Amino acid sequence: MRLHTLGPAVTDSYAAATYYNQTACNGQATVVGHPSFETILTHLADYVGDWLIMPAAFQSPSLHASWGDVHYALLDQLELTTCFMIQLDPLVVVERLDADNRIGYTHAATAQLLQRIVSHVSVQTAASKYLAYQDYQTNRAGYVLTNEKNVTLTDHERLIKRLTPKMVWCVYQIKDDDKCKH
């Protein structure tokens, strides 16, 4: 049994899949991390019979889709089997004090949250909050919303906000798309 989700192992999605593997599969499944949910969703035919674990907060700028959009659009390919809720690793919003821009990085699912916390921020999204932090560092952006465990604060940064939300995770079985049969 394979559980497909967002990787790498430091993502909340991978942690949720690992939790599900331990609690529902007795550790017998293999968690497969992908670079993005879009990668999984556009290659479902490669994973027939496997499982997908994704958050109810899923947002995709490239697919122009939310979790609800994906849920209904892929009814022929995905069967929702159960849901569970767990605490996310703490989220933080960090400001770079010496930045000369108002650019902020985060995952698409938390883009609006970053805009509510930091006014007049130009949000750039990444495939995961982990990658958002990497982009923030590389591009010397003004802000980032990421997991606390990703961050090592410097003297030129300050913590603006810390959040500890729970998340609902949806478990789907990936089915054969009957429309593709000849």
TAFEN-V967603 format. One line per field, one symbol per residue. psi: psi as a letter, one per 20 degrees, with the letter a starting at -180 (. if undefined). burial: I if it has 16 or more other ideal C-beta (glycine too) atoms within 10 Angstrom, else O. Layout:
BEGIN
psi->???
burial->???
END
This chain:
BEGIN
psi->ppopapaaiiqhgghghggggghhjkjirppopqhqhhgghjkhhikpiaqpoqqijppohhilqaggggghhkhiipophrqrprpqqqqqpppohjqkrkppqaqhhjghgghhhoqkqoppqrirhghghgggggjlrhqqoaqhiipoqrijqqpgqpqmqrqpppoqpprpohiiq.
burial->OOIIIIIOOIIIIIIIIIIIIOOIOOOOIOIIIIOIIIOIIOOIOOIOOIIIIIIOIIIIOOIOIOIOOIIOOIOOIIOOOOOOOOOIIOIIIIIIOOIOOOIIIIIIIIIOIIIOIIOOIOIIIIIIIIIIIOIIOOOOIIIIIIIOOIIOOOOOIOOOOOOOOOIOIIIIOIOOOOOOOO
END
